[in-house]
Amino acid sequence: MVPTSKRPRQPVVAVTGAASGLGRELLARLVSSADFRRVVAIDEQRGDVGEATWRVLDVRDPLLANRISDIDVLVHLAGDYTVDSDPGERRAYNLRAAQTVLTACAAARVRRVVLVTSAMVYGAAPDNEVPLPEDAPVTAEPDTGVVGDFLEIESLVRRSLRSHPGLEVTVLRPAAVVGPGVDTVITRHFESPRLLTVKGCSPHWQFCHIDDLLSALELAARGAVTGVVAVGCDGWMEQEQVEEMSGIRRFELPAGLTFGTAQRLHRLGITPAPATDLHYVVYPWVVDCTALREAGWKPAWTNEAAFEQLLELRENRTTVVGRRLPVKEATLTAAGATVAVIGTAAIVRQVRKKRRQ
């Protein structure tokens, strides 16, 4: 009698942050996938994807391990990466959530954990290789911004892998994410009246549409890719292409003046993001998505199509140095946009007025 091979048991997958945003979108994809036996949704409130098994709890709860004992794969998407969040509170939440998830997964013998950080951890620099290989060194500056959070989370991952060698962790590093509901320093850059550039250097623009990030997450959940995985559109756009498509002209300033002034404005609380975040809109940080490509993955979106949607989603907002301006302050001229490096004259007046009240 010839023995018949049994089909491997399909895994049970869980998604944190499943009630909204990226987590909700991934959940909707996974419940219709034939690759998973069951899909568990974890969040502080129940969402609207009824086909999932809901477990309502805070991912920072130390008892999380008790609630995931039946899970094979966990995709961690619960996090606060809002530009205007309080930096201290945001980092405390993100690190506690990631640390609790990693520790709980090791304790519950979850086989695979998938997290999302950003290709920003490679750092943006005028002499960066274009594109950067996935194994390029992490050179981003540890600051108070979202990039600093990503660096800390990846440090937690490395420590977890040393402490729990049986745990498989995949980290997705997307390029500049765009799509409905996405609000970042990069997307706000294109709400500006002028595009800041630094003398002697031209940025290279690579985007990652949220649809492509979702398909990459699904592959990672299945174990088709592991380790550090870059995600993004093929190739990149030059600054001239970006200006032509957007109709927004550049203004060029010396690097020292740009970053020095931006740092002072952030220290005064006028701008939400640290000066180092400006590196990502003036210097290249394009990535080569080798692991995904070798797994047969192809992005559905081109850089041009993703950028076109980014422009459509701006909704006539005006942003200067990452800070959105009230409508009455939004009529900045080219000269006004150059004042105090990135058009901060209107912001300074607004802040002074509030302080007098």
C-alpha atoms as one frame of an Amber mdcrd trajectory, in Angstrom:
protein
   0.000   0.000   0.000   1.437   3.371  -1.042   1.238   5.908   1.808  -0.625
   9.077   0.988   0.943  12.386   2.007  -1.176  14.508   4.261  -1.728  18.133
   3.402  -0.115  20.371   6.040  -2.582  21.843   8.476  -3.528  25.346   7.469
  -2.357  27.896  10.023  -4.446  30.147  12.236  -3.506  33.793  11.682  -4.137
  36.773  13.966  -4.015  40.496  13.180  -3.557  43.191  15.832  -4.995  46.646
  15.238  -7.675  44.854  13.232 -10.585  47.272  13.731  -9.298  50.087  11.522
  -6.667  51.264   9.080  -4.134  48.861   7.628  -5.121  46.134  10.085  -8.748
  46.219   9.007  -7.789  46.110   5.314  -5.507  43.115   5.846  -8.154  41.345
   7.898 -10.667  41.705   5.060  -8.171  40.063   2.687  -7.221  37.213   5.007
 -10.773  36.091   5.807 -11.313  35.379   2.092  -7.997  33.547   1.704  -7.893
  29.761   1.433  -4.401  29.718   2.972  -5.584  30.101   6.570  -7.844  27.839
   8.623  -9.083  30.660  10.828  -8.518  34.409  11.131  -8.448  36.074  14.553
  -8.876  39.826  14.956  -7.342  41.567  17.979  -8.180  45.151  18.928  -9.491
  47.263  21.799 -12.857  47.399  20.066 -14.732  45.068  17.762 -14.558  45.909
  14.049 -16.903  45.309  11.143 -15.298  42.217   9.557 -17.764  39.632  10.825
 -16.051  36.606   9.275 -13.128  36.951  11.716 -12.994  35.663  15.300 -12.809
  38.791  17.455 -10.832  39.050  20.685 -11.250  42.452  22.282  -8.191  43.460
  24.324  -5.306  45.908  24.444  -2.196  44.415  22.824  -0.162  45.901  25.676
  -1.975  43.661  28.167   0.524  41.228  29.788  -2.180  38.546  29.543  -2.012
  38.646  25.741  -0.135  35.319  25.682  -3.194  33.592  27.167  -5.372  34.834
  24.303  -3.095  33.721  21.452  -2.231  30.172  22.540  -4.003  28.798  19.444
  -2.315  31.155  16.971   0.308  30.053  14.414   1.007  33.409  12.741   0.515
  36.911  14.134   0.660  40.107  12.065   1.230  43.068  14.372  -0.315  46.261
  12.981  -1.470  47.990  16.184   0.476  51.232  16.445   0.295  55.011  16.528
   2.238  56.673  13.719   0.237  59.886  13.490   2.340  62.912  12.570   0.700
  65.150  15.174   0.761  62.676  18.095   2.615  63.572  21.279   6.079  62.043
  20.657   6.493  60.643  24.154   3.041  59.080  24.331   3.317  57.717  20.787
   6.668  56.053  21.430   5.574  54.625  24.771   2.554  53.019  23.106   4.420
  51.668  20.074   7.297  50.157  22.029   5.113  48.654  24.753   2.826  47.139
  22.104   5.689  45.628  20.082   7.480  44.322  23.156   4.324  42.745  24.591
   3.458  41.117  21.262   6.942  39.643  20.786   7.130  38.354  24.356   3.592
  36.928  24.256   4.205  35.210  20.919   7.344  33.544  22.250   5.516  32.421
  25.394   2.517  31.120  23.425   4.749  29.359  20.889   3.421  31.365  17.964
   5.452  30.219  14.985   5.746  33.448  13.018   5.388  37.175  13.736   5.152
  39.831  11.013   5.755  43.524  11.741   5.880  46.681   9.634   8.478  49.427
  10.122   9.780  51.535   7.219  12.568  51.773   4.661  13.280  55.055   6.449
  15.464  53.070   8.876  18.113  52.871   6.151  18.443  56.626   6.442  18.244
  59.247   3.700  21.577  60.650   2.580  22.970  62.462  -0.478  25.451  59.634
  -1.128  23.008  56.745  -0.717  23.243  53.979  -3.290  20.193  53.970  -5.591
  18.602  51.567  -4.987  19.661  50.388  -1.532  19.934  46.603  -1.102  17.802
  45.042   1.634  20.903  44.167   3.653  22.210  47.756   3.558  23.191  49.079
   7.008  20.615  50.893   9.116  21.922  54.462   9.346  18.859  56.552  10.286
  19.303  58.911  13.209  17.477  57.881  16.415  15.294  60.953  16.990  11.935
  61.769  18.576  10.051  61.220  15.322   8.352  58.144  13.913  11.666  56.950
  12.431  13.034  56.737  15.963  10.088  54.523  16.890  10.837  52.189  13.974
  14.492  51.940  15.002  13.522  51.045  18.568  11.014  48.429  17.371  13.621
  46.787  15.145  16.002  46.753  18.108  13.307  44.911  20.085  13.028  42.405
  17.243  16.768  41.697  17.265  16.754  41.176  21.033  13.723  38.921  20.766
  15.389  36.749  18.122  18.405  36.287  20.403  16.229  35.467  23.416  13.756
  33.267  21.531  15.601  31.543  18.661  12.547  29.423  17.827  10.486  32.502
  16.925  10.445  33.531  13.257  10.070  37.304  12.763   9.568  39.030   9.421
   9.978  42.806   9.232   8.494  44.632   6.245  10.149  47.948   5.383   7.919
  49.828   2.925   9.002  52.864   0.911   6.910  56.048   1.272   3.406  54.661
   1.808   0.538  56.293  -0.085  -3.153  55.585  -0.435  -6.494  56.445   1.174
  -6.159  57.337   4.838  -2.362  57.658   4.745  -1.024  60.813   6.440   2.751
  61.062   6.861   5.586  63.561   6.631   6.043  62.429   3.018   2.421  62.852
   1.931   2.254  66.240   3.674   5.345  67.344   1.740   3.174  67.427  -1.373
   0.590  69.633   0.330   3.207  72.410   0.432   3.106  75.485  -1.805   6.679
  74.740  -2.912   8.816  71.603  -2.840  11.893  72.063  -0.719  15.187  70.926
  -2.242  18.743  71.180  -0.971  21.481  72.673  -3.117  23.624  70.084  -4.843
  21.262  67.152  -4.342  18.093  65.920  -5.989  15.775  63.386  -4.301  14.640
  60.167  -5.942  11.024  59.322  -5.205   9.819  55.781  -4.570   6.353  55.023
  -3.245   4.583  51.992  -1.810   0.852  51.902  -2.379  -1.123  50.482   0.518
  -2.549  47.790  -1.809   0.967  46.500  -2.494   1.870  46.624   1.195  -1.212
  44.493   1.913  -0.269  41.883  -0.700   3.271  41.783   0.727   1.858  41.322
   4.242  -0.243  38.410   3.031   2.851  36.772   1.519   4.771  37.314   4.760
   1.924  35.814   6.801   2.099  32.707   4.595   5.862  32.496   5.132   6.730
  33.113   1.471   9.216  35.788   2.588  11.116  36.025   5.869  13.653  38.255
   7.574  13.986  41.878   6.467  11.814  42.593   3.419  11.669  45.893   1.502
   8.387  46.822  -0.201   7.854  49.424  -2.904   7.071  50.247  -6.497   9.601
  49.280  -9.156  12.232  51.938  -9.787  11.858  55.588  -8.841  10.886  59.055
 -10.081  13.239  61.983 -10.533  12.478  65.365  -8.979  11.699  66.839 -12.399
   8.985  64.219 -12.987   7.456  64.930  -9.583   7.355  68.666 -10.248   5.859
  68.197 -13.698   3.091  65.883 -12.453   2.252  67.934  -9.358   2.599  71.377
 -10.885   4.466  72.433  -7.730   7.751  74.204  -8.261  10.802  73.708  -6.091
  12.707  76.178  -3.996  16.311  75.412  -3.219  18.235  76.276  -0.051  21.600
  75.371   1.497  21.518  72.236   3.664  22.908  73.986   6.756  20.274  76.724
   6.691  17.471  74.245   6.016  18.176  71.763   8.787  19.395  74.330  11.317
  16.240  76.406  11.061  13.976  73.350  11.013  15.635  72.093  14.187  15.016
  75.405  15.972  11.383  75.465  14.850  10.835  71.951  16.154  12.491  72.784
  19.456  10.076  75.716  19.829   7.123  73.415  19.188   6.200  75.164  15.936
   6.652  72.069  13.753   5.541  68.511  14.660   8.428  66.546  13.146  12.144
  66.722  14.016  14.509  68.291  11.485  15.878  64.872  10.563  12.529  64.017
   8.953  13.362  66.566   6.251  16.167  64.266   5.076  13.502  61.986   3.618
  12.122  64.662   1.280  15.457  66.000   0.037  17.762  62.940  -0.072  17.273
  59.513  -1.709  16.232  56.331   0.155  15.068  54.095  -2.691  15.038  50.343
  -1.916  15.469  47.204  -4.002  12.673  44.723  -3.190  14.740  41.600  -3.908
  13.096  39.149  -1.472   9.578  39.875  -2.704  10.621  39.796  -6.333  12.265
  36.382  -5.862   9.039  35.146  -4.209   7.148  36.036  -7.391   5.572  39.227
  -6.027   5.008  42.188  -8.347   3.669  45.590  -7.308   0.283  46.406  -8.786
   1.050  50.120  -8.677   3.725  52.125 -10.469   5.388  55.094  -8.809   3.600
  57.399 -11.250   0.150  55.937 -10.520   0.730  55.965  -6.750   1.939  59.566
  -6.878  -1.059  60.584  -8.968  -3.384  59.194  -6.304  -1.389  60.946  -3.579
  -1.998  64.234  -5.389  -5.711  63.477  -5.752  -6.030  62.820  -2.015  -4.542
  66.162  -0.923  -8.002  67.776  -0.692  -6.661  71.327  -1.099  -4.755  71.198
   2.177  -1.730  73.435   2.721   1.120  72.147   4.852   4.419  73.763   5.802
   7.184  71.758   7.476   4.770  68.969   8.255   2.248  71.272   9.950  -1.126
  71.871   8.329  -2.180  75.477   8.164  -5.671  76.848   8.797  -7.494  77.853
   5.620  -7.025  81.571   6.303  -3.232  81.063   6.405  -3.082  78.846   3.336
  -2.548  81.513   0.679   1.246  81.488   0.871   3.147  82.975  -2.009   6.479
  81.708  -3.271   8.259  84.365  -1.245   6.223  83.515   1.832   7.094  79.861
   1.399  10.793  80.641   1.471  10.694  82.700   4.668  12.360  80.946   7.610
  13.377  78.054   5.363  10.079  76.385   4.657   7.531  79.111   4.717   7.098
  79.449   8.442   6.130  83.106   8.582   2.437  82.265   8.810   3.046  79.580
  11.409   5.170  81.864  13.578   2.447  84.528  13.549  -0.151  81.946  14.462
   1.874  80.584  17.398   2.671  84.074  18.731  -0.997  85.021  18.543  -1.979
  81.960  20.569   0.670  82.742  23.193  -0.720  86.281  23.646  -4.222  84.975
  24.226
